[in-house]
Amino acid sequence: MTFSVVQLLGGLSYATTLFLMAAGLTLIFGVTRIVNFAHGSFFMLGALFTAHWVTDWFPAWGDSAPLYLLAIVFGALCAALAGAVAEFFLLRRMSGAPELYQLVATFGLSLAMHDAMQWAFGPEEVFAPRFPGLKGSVQLGDEFFPVYSLALIALGPLVWGGLHLLLHRSRFGQRLRAATQDRSMLAALGVNPRPLMLGAVVLGCALAGLGGALQLPREPAHLQMDMNVIVETFVVVVTGGLGSIGGAFVAALLIGLVHAFGTALFPQATLVVVFLTMAVVLVFRPQGLRGAQGASLEQAGNREPAQVFRGLRLGALATSGIAMGFAALAALAWWGGAYWQALAADALILMIFGISLQAMMALGGLVSFGHAAFFALGAYGAALSHSLWGATLPVALAAGCGAVLVVAAVFGAAVVRSSGVYLAMLSLALAQVVWAGATQWVGLTGGDNGLIGLRLVTGDGRPLFYGLLVALALLAVFALRFLSRSVMGAALQAVRDAPLRAAASGLSVGWVKYRVFVESAVLAGLAGGLFATHKGAVFPSLAAVSTSVDALLVVLLGGVHQLWGAVVGSLALTYSGAELGRGVTYWRGLLGVFIMVIMVASPLGLLGLMPRIGKTGKAR
């Protein structure tokens, strides 16, 4: 009994942090229609700023409860100020762009903020003192529960009540709610939406910074806080329903309790249990617990207009330039030194991986935040078939693709009726399950030590393997071209742009989406098998969020509706990352700035700049 009470209180305490994050993210999304991937960075900024304030800059503040509380407020204000800067320079310029481009731009912002905080605060963990007056514990039977955590439990409903009063009783809140319903109509009535967007971002980032600062008496501040919290924040927001503060509160309670009891009962699979909870909710309620019926990322706010897949319509000069770049990549794969060969192979594998996601996104309008699940399954399938049964390269690649086919066939049947960010989060849930399985099933996968020493390709066979990579990459490009011009491609684009009309015309909407989902997953599995062959090792990190983000960056940097988009995106991402990483300390931050500039200057990707360059040249 005591155990249950302690876990219940722990879950409620953790729910407060989740709610502060989710409420801020929901506010920002509601007004700006931007799913802010950098929201965890403002959480981390509030924590780091407050931690250094009370430990390094003004340590006397750590001994006084009012001053400590003031330092926490300063941390929230610092995050709010950073949010205002981000809104002015980035978010307002992305307000008219498709949602996925906004997501990638905010991912670039998270990279830039991470390196900026590493430069400003250093890479070390910062241990802040306990909150004065709340250092003790309350005895519950044979267990003890911290007094500070009890205070956090009381804070959650207070914040929810304050937000409710702000949104329903103040003119600012009423205008915020009106902006979430129809921003253009509000502007037509004479209300400037820009101050509302700024206010929503500032308030949302302040809540995130407050959540980070409040964590300090319980855990140290460090540079991994952003990614650790943003994933579960997305889970809360999606489970509660996009745009619903009340839904975020209910979902935070649910996920907080699942996290607390999961940590006690299933310590090795806590994250899996959290994502399975979200998956179960979305399967029965695709719009979330309190979301509007039928709401989705595409249906909310500025929907991306219908796009025609552009195939080879880039002009002779642009096409020739891309062909020459691809030929140079192939030459490096065959005749370059060890460094350039490895880099070329990385780019070719990432290219195939990106094309697998591009087929879903460009033609079917299906978004995946967890495409790394299929990449990792393909890699593990190839590696295990080789290490356990001595499979040769063709058999190992086929085994990896077969494993992916089985999982995608089952998983796809359950999720294709979802769309937008709900589908994206379900795919992320699968990736987290795969990651946890690879980490915990040590007897089969080696756990964090991975599967190493794979000899699918010998030194003499390397040139043939590089030739295979070039051939498969070209084959993937032209398979995408063929699909875009086929009857199936036309059906996919009809389902993407007008699903109700497509269904009324007799198209099997579910089957069309299911087919492209499974085919895309198998191609991603092939890329994973090639990765295992190339590296000679497989680790659980292949199923991590960062791997899925790499695929998204490849597609969106090059141009999601361009045939050669994944080719250009993979080249840009692989070589810029490698070259910056060789000589620049804060290369991730520079990469983040590069991503933001591209998304602002050309939301349609690097290839989207080609028509502008051509028009500029003609004008001159």
Order of alpha helices (4+ residues) and beta strands (2+ residues): alpha-alpha-alpha-alpha-beta-beta-alpha-alpha-alpha-alpha-alpha-alpha-alpha-alpha-alpha-alpha-alpha-alpha-alpha-beta-alpha-alpha-alpha-alpha-beta-alpha-alpha-alpha-alpha
